Amino acid sequence: MPKKLLTFLFAVILTFNFSIPVKASTVEIEYLPDGSYIVSELSSDSFDFSTYSSTVTRTKTSYYYNASGVKSWSVSVTGTFTYGNGSSSCKSSTCKTAVYNNSWSVGSQKASKSGNKATASAVGEQYSGGYIVQSITRSVTLTCSSTGQFS
């Protein structure tokens, strides 16, 4: 009896379109002239078990590190995309920021979508003695191909 029940439950699970949270990522590093660098990570927010679904959500985050290797702040874009039949489209785009170092804050931030792209941008500002000593604008773009490949 338990074996039949497990088989039935497995069949039901495969029948329905659902997502299970997982984390998988691709990392790129961009070095800046002053010795600081930006680590960009493309990760999936969900894994879709259904071959019938062509809607996916992905997140791409850029982390700013100073020349000493201290993580200061980040900006992320999360996009929901549909793809297939030779095209892809971004349905939604959100921006999220985080600050990891007390001398930094994040100013203006925004998210946008256009065609098969989701974009987020933010301004990181470093303070010293109450004054802005450094300002960095960072944009993160997430693109979906017609076959569901992300970059």
Secondary structure by P-SEA (a helix, b strand, c coil): caaaaaaaaaaaaaaccbbbbbbbbbbbbbbccccbbbbbbbbbcccccccccccbbbbbbbbbbccccccccbbbbbbbbccccccccccbbbbbbbbcccccccccccccccccbbbbbbbbbbbccccccbbbbbbbbbbbccccccc
